[in-house]
Amino acid sequence: MRFSTFLNARSMGPEQDRDVMLRMIAHTERAEAAGFDAVFLPDHHFTGYMPMASDPFMFASYLAAKVKRMHFGFSVTTVPLHNPVRFVERINILDQLTEGRVLVGIGSGTTPEEMIGFGVNYKDATRIADENLAIAEQLWAKQAHDEPVVFETGHYKGEVVQRIAPIAYTPGHAKLMPVAMKETSARRAAENGWPAFIPAFTPPKIGGTEPMLHVRKYFTIYRDMLLAAGHAPKVVADALSWSTHTYQCVHIAETDEQARKELEDILTDYQAAVDREAAFNAKAEQTEANKKTDKNHHALTEDWIGTWCLYGSPETVIEHLKPYQELGIGNILCGLLTGPLTEKREAYANQTMDLMARHVIPALKGGAA
């Protein structure tokens, strides 16, 4: 079982942006030393979700000069907001800089406020994502003397006459990671031999106290498709080793009681940040084309905690994760920085990372490369 850290901290104002970025750089270096296998970065805009998320590829390229072993993941890239040419170019550059240690999560996005900033209607996002990915595949395959790749989607247009430079380091291109919620997304991952994000809920309800029911369902569908696709055993093993179950908030303490108390402290600050952003989201959803149909639970409800949180003593956390390991989940993505990134929050994160490094990772890692 692999373990990855998720840079999902928040800045609460412009005066905090630089400090939050510096703390995330230090956190990443600490995570590599602690034995984490990857750092995952989100792709978010305008919301204060985190200041580096407006260009996670640029931030990852900076981190790539500092950490030499970890993979770089994206959870997830909002594909409709990226010009397909720039999408391919940036991924190829990072793939070269990291010698293939790139995992690009792909999705259509969840936040209308971010969509309208790029001139995209929320209800058009899935269609635009599919169009952009189809164009990207053409661009990755194009040789210099092939016919030009010409595209016009209604949102993006262009004509690429030569080729994308640089070429990808990974044969074909860096691994993409769809969210295996829809059959088409699971099949895209399986047929290409890519890993996938495995959901812990089924919309329209986002949350619940029995996430394993959903994880088992979606993972089994993805795994069976992957095995049926006819890949070499090494390809299958690598894809499964990065199949990812995400916890938005992971917190470990010496006892279960301490962990729960500190978790509630973390989630209180997190929910305050979410509430601050709600008014801006409401402005973005005033038109029918940008109205969301699903709503997340309050972070201090058992439904939210049950789906999105992993907490307890090291022994409790190990026992919680064993069924996921037995199922075949390869990678646990850990939100260690959830909420505003204050000194207190950083201390909680360091406490969790230290206990993971000393207890959880050695118990469950099992020789992952």
Beta strands, then each sheet from edge to edge (+ up, - down):
strand 1: 2-6
strand 2: 9-10
strand 3: 38-41
strand 4: 71-78
strand 5: 102-107
strand 6: 149-152
strand 7: 157-160
strand 8: 175-178
strand 9: 244-247
strand 10: 249-252
strand 11: 309-312
strand 12: 331-334
strand 13: 339-340
sheet 1: 8+ 5+ 4+ 3+ 1+ 12+ 9+
sheet 2: 2+ 13+
sheet 3: 6+ 7-
sheet 4: 10+ 11+
end
